[in-house]
Amino acid sequence: MPERPVATVRPRRAETREPRSEGQWALGQREPLNPNEVFKQADDGLNVRERIETIYAREGFSSISPEDLRGRMRWWGLYTQRRQGIEGGRTATIAPEDLDDEYFMLRVRVDGGALTTEQLRVIADISIDFGRDTADITDRENIQFHWIRVEDVPEIWRRLEAVGLSTTEACGDTPRVVLGSPVSGVSAAEVLNPEPAIQEICRRFIGDPTLSNLPRKFKTSIAWLADAAPEINDVSFVGVEHPEHGPGFDLLVGGALSTNPRLAERLGVWVPLDEVPDVWHGVIQIFRDYGYRRLRHRARLKFLVADWGTEKFREVLETEYLHRSLLDGPAAALPDQPLDHIGVHDQIDGHKYVGFAPIAGRVSGTVLKSVAGAAEKAGSTRIRLTPYQKLVVLDVRPDAVDTLVGELSAVGLEANPSPWRRSTMACTGLEFCKLAIVETKARAHTLVADLEERLDHIELERPLSIHINGCPNSCARIQTADIGLKGQIVTNEAGEQVEGFQVHLGGGLGLDAGFGRKLRSHKVTSAELGDYVVRVTENFVKQHEPGERFAQWAQRADEEDLR
C-alpha cells in the first residue's frame, strides 16, 4: 500500500496586537478608560462651583448629583466625610452612598504654609461658626475642617477669599498645594528664598482649566532647605549652589507613597529661581499629556518616570515643552534628620521664630484664634504651617518669646515638647475618612501620653518619628517614618477581629531616604501599641552604636528585637 503523505503543520502566523491604550493624550488616546475619566471629560471639575453656589447650597445635600458629590466637588476642596458609627471592618463592604455623611471635610490650601494672623483668625472663625470647632494641620501644610454643610460653603468661600485664601484645587486630579519651607525668608541657612516662585506658580496656574484635568493629583515641593519632603513629591525643587552659576535649584521628579512607594529621582539639572515656574509648568504638562489614565492606581507621575527613566523624561521636558536645554547641575545636600523647626530659633534680622507641636496636627478654631492673638502680642503677623503637622510663629520679639511660649502652652501647643509629641503624625483616620479602617488621631493622643510616662527615663539623640495611618494610602507617610503604622483589622490573642497595624521600621527622608522594613506577618493590635513602641525603643537604646540612627539600626537588627 502506498504510504500516506505526512501531514505538514504550518506554523500559525503570529498575531500582531496593538499595545493596550493607557489613555495618554499625547499619543491620541482620548477615549475615557475609567469612570473618573468619563466624568472629567463630561465637565471640568472647576465648573462645579457655580452649581454649588446656585443649586446645592440652596436646595441642600439631597440635590447634589453623584458625579459632583464624589467627584467634581473635590476640585474645590470638598470631600464627603464618613458617616458616624460605621466601624472600620465594614469600610470595604459598604456602598459609597451608605458611607457618605451629609457633611463635608473642607480643605483650605495654604501654599508654602504661609498665613497672616488675619488669615488665621478668619480660618479660626470658620471652624467655630461652621465646623464644630474642628481644624487639623495636615502634612501638606493645609488646614482641614469637618462637619461642613453645603449650605454654608458659599459664605465660607466669601470669608476665605476676602483675605486671599481659597480652596481651589485643594483636592481632585489637579495641582495640589505647593509645599514650601516654613522658615523661607528668615532662616540664616537659606541662601535663596523661593517664595516668589511659589507665588508665581499659584498666580499663573492654580485654577487654570488647561491643568485641571490631570491623570491624578500632582504634588509639589519648593524649598531651599530640604525641609518640605522633596523625595516624595511629583516634582521638587531643592536649593543647591552651582559651582559656576551660583544658587539655584536641583530638580527631582516622580516621588510618591501610597501602596506603591517611590522616591523622586534627580534629572541632573540646575534651575535658576526665575525659571522655576516655567520648568514646573513643563513637568506638569508632561504628566497631563503622557500620564496613564487607564487605571487609577497607576495614574501617578511616578509610574511614567519608572517606565521612561530620567534621561528620556529630561529629553521630553527640554525638547517638547521648554524648547531649550537645561544646565547640568549638582545634587542638593540632604539633612541627617527632619527639619521640623520646633523650638526657639534666631532669624537673620534679630527676631526669633518659634515652632510649636500640637499632637498629630489636631488643633481647633479656638486654639488657632489664640495663636493669632498671642502672635500679634509678640510682634508677629506671620504664621507658618509645616509638612510635619506643626506650626511656626515668625518675627517674634526676643523679649516676647517666653510670654508667647507660655500662652500657647496653655492651649496645648508646646515649643519644647517631648520627643513623642514632637515626632508623632497621624492621618484623619476612622473618625471622618471613608477609606480608613482604624482610628488614628485619638490613638495618637493616647499613645503620646503613654510614651511620655513610660519612656521619660530615656534620652534620645534625636526623636523617633511615629506615623499612624488609617489605611494603606499613606497620607501620614508611614513608609518614611522610624516607626510607621498602617491600619488594618487584625486578630488578637483571643481570636477576635480588632483594630491594629502592620509595622514599617526604619524609613526616612534626607540621609535616611528610603522605605521602612516590614516584618513578615507581624501585626500589632491598637491596644498593645504602647507596649510595642516601648519595647522597640528600649531595644534600640540598648543596641545602637554611638551616632547610629534608628533607621540604620532597624535595617540591621535581628527580627526578634523588632517584634
C-alpha positions as CSV (number, residue, x, y, z in Angstrom):
1,M,0.0,0.0,0.0
2,P,1.3,3.4,-0.8
3,E,2.4,5.4,2.2
4,R,0.1,8.1,3.3
5,P,1.6,11.6,2.8
6,V,2.8,13.1,6.0
7,A,0.6,16.0,7.0
8,T,2.5,19.2,7.4
9,V,1.6,21.6,10.1
10,R,2.1,25.2,9.1
11,P,3.1,27.5,11.8
12,R,0.4,29.9,12.8
13,R,1.0,33.4,11.8
14,A,1.9,35.4,14.9
15,E,-0.9,37.8,15.8
16,T,0.2,41.3,16.0
17,R,-1.7,43.2,18.7
18,E,-1.6,46.9,19.1
19,P,-0.4,47.9,22.6
20,R,-3.2,48.5,25.0
21,S,-4.1,52.1,25.4
22,E,-3.1,53.7,28.6
23,G,-5.1,56.9,27.9
24,Q,-2.0,59.0,27.1
25,W,-3.3,62.2,25.5
26,A,-0.1,62.9,23.7
27,L,-0.5,59.7,21.8
28,G,-4.0,60.5,20.7
29,Q,-5.6,58.2,23.3
30,R,-8.5,60.4,24.3
31,E,-11.2,57.8,24.9
32,P,-12.1,57.7,28.7
33,L,-11.0,54.4,30.2
34,N,-12.5,54.6,33.7
35,P,-15.4,56.3,35.4
36,N,-13.3,59.1,36.7
37,E,-12.1,60.0,33.2
38,V,-15.7,59.8,32.0
39,F,-17.0,62.4,34.4
40,K,-13.9,64.6,34.0
41,Q,-14.4,64.6,30.2
42,A,-18.1,65.4,30.6
43,D,-17.5,68.5,32.6
44,D,-14.4,70.2,34.1
45,G,-14.3,69.9,37.9
46,L,-13.8,73.7,38.2
47,N,-17.3,74.2,36.8
48,V,-19.0,72.7,39.8
49,R,-18.6,75.8,41.9
50,E,-21.4,77.5,40.1
51,R,-23.7,74.6,40.8
52,I,-22.7,74.6,44.5
53,E,-23.5,78.3,44.8
54,T,-26.7,78.4,42.8
55,I,-28.3,75.0,43.4
56,Y,-26.7,72.8,46.1
57,A,-26.2,75.4,48.7
58,R,-29.8,76.5,48.3
59,E,-31.5,73.1,47.9
60,G,-29.3,71.1,50.3
61,F,-27.3,67.8,50.3
62,S,-30.0,65.7,48.6
63,S,-29.9,67.9,45.4
64,I,-26.2,67.1,44.7
65,S,-25.6,64.8,41.7
66,P,-23.4,61.7,42.4
67,E,-20.8,62.8,39.9
68,D,-20.4,66.1,41.6
69,L,-20.7,64.7,45.1
70,R,-18.0,62.1,44.9
71,G,-16.0,63.6,42.0
72,R,-16.0,67.2,40.9
73,M,-16.6,68.8,44.4
74,R,-13.1,67.7,45.2
75,W,-11.8,70.3,42.8
76,W,-13.0,72.9,45.4
77,G,-11.6,71.1,48.4
78,L,-14.8,69.2,49.4
79,Y,-14.9,65.5,50.4
80,T,-17.9,63.9,52.0
81,Q,-16.9,62.7,55.4
82,R,-17.6,59.2,56.9
83,R,-21.0,58.6,58.4
84,Q,-20.6,58.2,62.1
85,G,-20.8,54.8,63.8
86,I,-19.6,52.7,60.8
87,E,-16.7,50.5,62.2
88,G,-13.5,50.0,60.2
89,G,-14.1,46.4,59.4
90,R,-17.0,47.4,57.1
91,T,-15.2,50.1,55.2
92,A,-14.6,48.0,52.0
93,T,-18.1,46.3,52.0
94,I,-20.4,49.3,52.1
95,A,-21.6,51.2,49.1
96,P,-20.4,54.9,48.8
97,E,-23.8,56.3,49.4
98,D,-24.0,54.4,52.7
99,L,-20.6,55.6,53.8
100,D,-21.3,59.2,53.0
101,D,-22.4,61.5,55.7
102,E,-24.3,64.7,54.8
103,Y,-21.3,66.8,55.9
104,F,-18.0,67.6,54.3
105,M,-14.4,67.8,55.0
106,L,-13.2,71.1,53.5
107,R,-9.5,71.7,52.8
108,V,-8.0,75.2,52.7
109,R,-4.9,75.3,50.6
110,V,-2.0,77.2,52.2
111,D,0.7,77.3,49.6
112,G,4.2,77.5,51.2
113,G,2.5,77.0,54.5
114,A,2.3,80.8,54.7
115,L,-0.5,82.6,56.7
116,T,-1.0,86.0,58.2
117,T,-2.6,86.3,61.6
118,E,-5.6,87.9,59.9
119,Q,-6.0,84.9,57.7
120,L,-5.5,82.5,60.6
121,R,-8.2,84.4,62.5
122,V,-10.6,84.0,59.6
123,I,-9.8,80.3,59.5
124,A,-10.5,80.1,63.2
125,D,-13.8,81.8,62.9
126,I,-14.9,79.5,60.1
127,S,-14.0,76.5,62.2
128,I,-16.1,77.8,65.2
129,D,-19.0,79.1,63.1
130,F,-19.4,76.2,60.6
131,G,-17.1,73.3,61.6
132,R,-18.0,72.5,65.2
133,D,-14.6,73.9,66.2
134,T,-12.7,71.3,64.2
135,A,-9.3,72.1,62.5
136,D,-6.4,69.9,61.6
137,I,-3.0,70.9,60.3
138,T,-2.1,68.4,57.6
139,D,1.4,67.2,56.5
140,R,0.6,69.1,53.2
141,E,0.6,72.4,55.1
142,N,-3.2,72.7,54.6
143,I,-5.9,73.3,57.1
144,Q,-8.9,70.9,57.1
145,F,-12.3,71.5,58.6
146,H,-15.0,68.9,59.3
147,W,-18.8,69.0,59.7
148,I,-19.2,71.5,56.9
149,R,-22.7,71.8,55.4
150,V,-23.0,72.5,51.7
151,E,-25.4,75.3,52.6
152,D,-22.6,77.2,54.3
153,V,-19.9,76.7,51.6
154,P,-20.6,80.0,49.7
155,E,-20.2,82.1,52.9
156,I,-17.0,80.2,53.8
157,W,-15.6,80.9,50.3
158,R,-16.5,84.6,50.7
159,R,-14.7,84.9,54.0
160,L,-11.6,83.0,52.8
161,E,-11.3,84.9,49.5
162,A,-11.7,88.2,51.3
163,V,-8.3,87.6,52.9
164,G,-6.6,86.0,49.9
165,L,-7.2,82.3,50.7
166,S,-9.0,79.7,48.7
167,T,-10.0,76.0,48.4
168,T,-9.4,76.0,44.6
169,E,-7.9,72.6,43.6
170,A,-7.2,71.7,47.2
171,C,-8.3,68.2,46.1
172,G,-9.0,66.4,42.9
173,D,-6.9,65.5,39.9
174,T,-5.2,68.9,40.0
175,P,-2.0,70.7,41.0
176,R,-2.4,70.4,44.8
177,V,-0.9,72.8,47.4
178,V,2.7,73.8,46.9
179,L,4.8,72.8,49.8
180,G,7.5,75.2,51.0
181,S,9.9,75.8,53.9
182,P,8.2,77.2,57.0
183,V,11.2,79.4,57.5
184,S,11.7,80.8,54.0
185,G,12.9,84.4,54.1
186,V,14.0,84.3,57.8
187,S,16.4,81.3,58.1
188,A,20.2,82.0,58.1
189,A,20.7,78.6,56.4
190,E,18.7,79.7,53.4
191,V,20.7,81.2,50.6
192,L,17.9,81.8,48.1
193,N,14.2,82.4,49.1
194,P,11.9,80.5,46.7
195,E,8.7,82.2,47.8
196,P,8.5,84.3,44.7
197,A,8.4,81.1,42.5
198,I,5.7,79.6,44.7
199,Q,3.6,82.7,44.4
200,E,4.1,82.9,40.7
201,I,3.1,79.3,40.2
202,C,-0.1,79.9,42.2
203,R,-0.9,83.1,40.3
204,R,-0.4,81.6,36.9
205,F,-1.6,78.1,37.1
206,I,-3.9,77.3,40.1
207,G,-7.4,77.3,38.6
208,D,-6.1,77.2,35.0
209,P,-8.5,75.0,33.1
210,T,-5.7,73.6,30.9
211,L,-4.3,71.9,34.0
212,S,-7.5,71.0,35.8
213,N,-7.8,67.5,34.3
214,L,-4.7,65.6,35.2
215,P,-4.5,61.8,35.3
216,R,-4.4,62.1,39.1
217,K,-3.2,64.5,41.8
218,F,0.1,66.4,41.3
219,K,2.1,67.4,44.4
220,T,4.9,70.0,44.5
221,S,7.7,70.9,46.9
222,I,9.8,74.0,46.5
223,A,12.3,74.9,49.3
224,W,16.0,75.9,49.6
225,L,16.3,73.6,52.6
226,A,15.3,70.0,52.2
227,D,12.6,70.5,54.8
228,A,9.5,70.1,52.6
229,A,9.7,66.3,51.9
230,P,11.2,66.7,48.4
231,E,11.8,62.9,48.0
232,I,8.1,62.1,47.9
233,N,6.5,64.7,45.7
234,D,5.8,64.5,42.0
235,V,8.1,67.5,41.4
236,S,10.5,69.1,43.8
237,F,13.0,71.9,43.7
238,V,15.7,71.9,46.3
239,G,18.2,74.6,46.8
240,V,21.8,74.0,45.6
241,E,24.9,76.1,44.8
242,H,26.1,75.6,41.2
243,P,29.9,76.0,41.0
244,E,29.7,78.4,38.1
245,H,26.2,79.9,38.2
246,G,25.6,80.3,41.9
247,P,22.4,79.5,43.9
248,G,19.5,77.7,42.1
249,F,17.6,74.5,42.4
250,D,18.1,70.8,41.9
251,L,15.1,69.2,40.1
252,L,13.5,65.9,41.2
253,V,10.5,64.1,39.7
254,G,8.4,61.1,40.3
255,G,8.1,60.7,44.1
256,A,5.0,59.5,45.9
257,L,4.0,57.0,48.6
258,S,0.7,55.1,48.9
259,T,0.6,51.4,48.1
260,N,3.5,51.6,45.5
261,P,6.0,54.0,47.1
262,R,8.8,55.5,45.0
263,L,11.4,58.1,45.8
264,A,11.8,61.1,43.4
265,E,14.7,61.0,41.1
266,R,17.1,63.8,40.0
267,L,17.1,64.9,36.5
268,G,20.6,66.2,36.9
269,V,19.8,69.8,36.1
270,W,20.2,73.2,37.7
271,V,17.3,75.6,37.6
272,P,17.6,79.3,38.4
273,L,14.9,80.8,40.6
274,D,13.2,82.8,37.8
275,E,12.9,79.7,35.7
276,V,11.2,77.5,38.3
277,P,7.6,78.4,37.3
278,D,8.3,77.6,33.6
279,V,10.1,74.3,34.4
280,W,7.3,73.3,36.8
281,H,4.8,74.0,34.1
282,G,6.7,71.8,31.7
283,V,6.8,68.9,34.2
284,I,3.1,69.1,34.9
285,Q,2.2,69.3,31.2
286,I,4.2,66.0,30.7
287,F,2.1,64.5,33.4
288,R,-1.1,65.8,31.8
289,D,-0.2,64.7,28.3
290,Y,1.7,61.4,28.8
291,G,0.4,60.3,32.2
292,Y,-1.5,57.0,32.4
293,R,-5.3,57.4,32.6
294,R,-6.4,53.7,32.2
295,L,-6.0,52.5,35.8
296,R,-6.4,54.9,38.8
297,H,-3.8,53.0,40.8
298,R,-1.2,53.6,38.0
299,A,-2.1,57.2,37.2
300,R,0.6,59.0,39.2
301,L,3.7,60.5,37.6
302,K,6.0,58.0,39.4
303,F,4.8,55.2,37.1
304,L,5.7,57.2,34.0
305,V,9.1,58.1,35.4
306,A,9.7,54.5,36.3
307,D,8.9,53.4,32.7
308,W,10.7,56.2,30.9
309,G,13.7,56.8,33.1
310,T,15.1,60.2,33.9
311,E,17.1,60.5,30.7
312,K,14.0,60.3,28.5
313,F,12.0,62.4,30.9
314,R,14.6,65.2,30.7
315,E,14.7,64.9,26.9
316,V,11.0,65.3,26.5
317,L,10.9,68.2,29.0
318,E,13.6,70.1,27.1
319,T,12.5,69.3,23.5
320,E,8.7,69.2,23.6
321,Y,7.9,71.7,26.4
322,L,10.8,74.1,27.3
323,H,12.3,74.1,23.7
324,R,15.7,74.6,25.2
325,S,18.3,72.7,27.1
326,L,18.7,72.9,30.9
327,L,22.1,73.3,32.5
328,D,23.6,70.3,34.2
329,G,23.8,70.7,38.0
330,P,25.0,69.2,41.3
331,A,22.8,67.3,43.8
332,A,21.5,69.2,46.8
333,A,22.7,68.4,50.3
334,L,20.5,66.3,52.5
335,P,19.8,66.7,56.2
336,D,20.6,63.9,58.6
337,Q,17.2,64.3,60.3
338,P,13.9,66.0,59.6
339,L,13.9,69.8,59.9
340,D,10.7,70.4,61.8
341,H,11.7,73.8,63.2
342,I,10.3,73.1,66.7
343,G,11.6,75.4,69.4
344,V,13.1,78.9,69.6
345,H,15.5,79.9,66.7
346,D,17.3,83.0,65.5
347,Q,16.1,84.8,62.4
348,I,18.5,86.7,60.2
349,D,17.0,90.0,61.3
350,G,17.5,89.6,65.0
351,H,14.0,88.4,65.7
352,K,13.1,84.8,66.7
353,Y,10.9,82.2,65.1
354,V,9.2,79.7,67.4
355,G,7.9,76.3,66.4
356,F,5.1,74.6,68.3
357,A,3.9,71.0,68.3
358,P,0.2,70.0,68.5
359,I,-0.3,66.3,68.8
360,A,-0.7,64.9,65.2
361,G,-1.8,68.2,63.9
362,R,-5.1,68.3,65.8
363,V,-6.0,71.8,66.8
364,S,-9.3,73.7,66.7
365,G,-10.7,77.1,65.8
366,T,-10.4,78.2,69.4
367,V,-6.7,77.2,69.5
368,L,-5.9,78.9,66.2
369,K,-7.6,82.1,67.4
370,S,-5.4,82.0,70.5
371,V,-2.3,81.6,68.2
372,A,-3.3,84.7,66.2
373,G,-3.8,86.8,69.3
374,A,-0.6,85.6,71.1
375,A,1.5,86.1,67.9
376,E,0.3,89.7,67.5
377,K,1.1,90.5,71.1
378,A,4.6,89.1,70.4
379,G,5.0,91.5,67.4
380,S,4.3,89.0,64.7
381,T,1.7,88.9,61.9
382,R,3.1,85.8,60.1
383,I,2.4,82.1,60.8
384,R,3.7,79.1,59.0
385,L,2.4,75.6,58.8
386,T,4.9,72.7,58.4
387,P,4.9,69.4,56.5
388,Y,5.1,67.7,59.9
389,Q,1.7,68.9,61.1
390,K,3.3,71.6,63.2
391,L,3.0,75.4,63.4
392,V,5.7,78.2,63.5
393,V,5.4,81.8,64.5
394,L,7.8,84.1,62.7
395,D,9.1,87.6,63.7
396,V,8.8,87.2,67.4
397,R,10.5,89.9,69.5
398,P,13.2,88.4,71.7
399,D,11.7,89.9,74.8
400,A,8.3,88.3,74.0
401,V,9.4,84.7,73.5
402,D,8.7,83.5,77.0
403,T,5.2,85.1,77.1
404,L,4.3,83.6,73.7
405,V,5.5,80.1,74.7
406,G,3.6,80.3,77.9
407,E,0.3,81.4,76.3
408,L,0.4,78.8,73.7
409,S,1.4,76.0,76.1
410,A,-1.8,76.8,78.0
411,V,-3.8,75.9,74.8
412,G,-1.9,72.7,74.1
413,L,0.9,73.9,71.8
414,E,4.4,73.1,73.1
415,A,7.6,74.8,72.0
416,N,9.7,72.3,74.0
417,P,7.7,69.1,73.5
418,S,8.6,65.5,74.5
419,P,10.2,63.6,71.6
420,W,7.0,61.6,71.3
421,R,4.7,64.7,70.9
422,R,7.2,66.3,68.6
423,S,7.5,63.4,66.2
424,T,4.1,61.7,66.0
425,M,1.9,62.3,63.0
426,A,-1.5,60.8,62.1
427,C,-3.9,61.0,59.1
428,T,-7.6,61.8,59.5
429,G,-8.5,58.2,60.3
430,L,-11.7,56.4,61.1
431,E,-13.3,59.5,62.7
432,F,-14.0,61.2,59.4
433,C,-12.3,59.4,56.5
434,K,-14.3,57.0,54.3
435,L,-11.2,55.0,53.4
436,A,-10.0,54.4,56.9
437,I,-10.0,51.1,58.8
438,V,-8.8,52.3,62.2
439,E,-8.8,55.3,64.5
440,T,-5.7,57.5,64.3
441,K,-5.9,61.0,65.8
442,A,-7.3,59.9,69.2
443,R,-4.9,56.9,69.2
444,A,-2.0,59.3,68.6
445,H,-3.1,61.3,71.6
446,T,-3.3,58.4,73.9
447,L,-0.1,56.9,72.6
448,V,1.9,60.1,73.1
449,A,0.7,60.3,76.7
450,D,1.6,56.7,77.3
451,L,5.1,57.1,75.9
452,E,5.7,60.3,77.8
453,E,5.0,58.5,81.0
454,R,6.8,55.2,80.3
455,L,9.8,56.4,78.4
456,D,10.5,59.6,80.4
457,H,13.8,58.0,81.6
458,I,15.2,57.6,78.1
459,E,17.2,60.3,76.4
460,L,17.3,60.1,72.6
461,E,19.9,61.8,70.4
462,R,17.0,62.6,68.0
463,P,13.3,62.0,68.3
464,L,11.9,58.8,66.8
465,S,9.2,59.6,64.2
466,I,5.9,57.6,64.6
467,H,3.4,57.9,61.8
468,I,-0.1,56.4,62.1
469,N,-2.2,55.8,59.1
470,G,-5.8,54.6,59.0
471,C,-5.5,52.6,55.7
472,P,-2.8,51.7,53.1
473,N,-2.8,55.0,51.3
474,S,0.0,56.6,53.5
475,C,-1.4,60.1,53.9
476,A,0.7,60.1,57.1
477,R,3.8,58.9,55.2
478,I,4.2,55.6,57.1
479,Q,6.9,54.2,54.8
480,T,9.3,57.1,55.6
481,A,8.9,57.0,59.4
482,D,11.2,55.4,62.0
483,I,8.0,53.6,63.1
484,G,5.3,53.6,60.5
485,L,1.9,52.1,61.4
486,K,-0.5,51.0,58.6
487,G,-4.0,50.5,59.9
488,Q,-5.8,47.2,59.3
489,I,-8.1,44.8,61.1
490,V,-6.0,42.1,62.9
491,T,-6.7,39.1,65.1
492,N,-5.8,39.4,68.7
493,E,-4.8,36.5,71.1
494,A,-8.4,35.8,71.9
495,G,-9.1,35.3,68.2
496,E,-11.2,38.5,67.9
497,Q,-11.0,40.9,64.9
498,V,-9.8,44.2,66.3
499,E,-8.1,47.4,65.2
500,G,-4.4,47.1,64.6
501,F,-1.4,47.9,62.5
502,Q,1.2,46.5,60.1
503,V,4.6,47.8,61.2
504,H,7.2,49.5,59.0
505,L,10.5,50.2,60.7
506,G,13.5,52.4,59.7
507,G,12.1,54.5,56.9
508,G,13.1,58.1,56.5
509,L,13.9,61.2,54.4
510,G,17.1,63.1,53.9
511,L,20.2,60.9,54.5
512,D,17.9,58.0,55.5
513,A,15.7,58.4,52.4
514,G,14.1,55.0,51.9
515,F,11.2,52.8,53.0
516,G,10.8,51.0,56.2
517,R,11.5,47.4,56.8
518,K,8.3,45.3,57.0
519,L,8.3,42.3,59.3
520,R,6.8,39.2,57.8
521,S,3.3,38.5,59.2
522,H,3.9,40.9,62.1
523,K,0.9,42.8,63.2
524,V,0.3,44.9,66.4
525,T,-3.2,45.5,67.9
526,S,-4.1,49.0,68.7
527,A,-4.5,48.1,72.4
528,E,-0.9,46.8,72.6
529,L,0.7,49.6,70.5
530,G,2.2,51.4,73.5
531,D,3.9,48.2,74.7
532,Y,5.3,47.6,71.3
533,V,6.8,51.1,70.8
534,V,8.3,50.9,74.3
535,R,9.8,47.5,73.6
536,V,11.4,48.5,70.3
537,T,12.6,51.8,71.6
538,E,14.3,50.2,74.6
539,N,16.0,47.6,72.3
540,F,17.3,50.4,70.1
541,V,18.7,52.3,73.1
542,K,20.5,49.2,74.3
543,Q,21.8,48.0,71.0
544,H,22.6,51.0,68.8
545,E,26.2,52.1,68.1
546,P,27.3,55.7,69.0
547,G,25.8,58.1,66.4
548,E,23.8,55.3,64.8
549,R,20.4,56.5,63.7
550,F,17.2,54.4,64.3
551,A,16.8,53.8,60.5
552,Q,20.3,52.3,60.3
553,W,19.8,50.1,63.4
554,A,16.4,48.9,62.2
555,Q,17.8,47.7,58.9
556,R,20.5,45.6,60.6
557,A,18.7,44.5,63.8
558,D,17.6,40.9,64.4
559,E,14.0,40.5,63.6
560,E,13.2,39.2,67.1
561,D,14.4,42.6,68.5
562,L,11.9,44.4,66.2
563,R,8.8,42.5,67.3
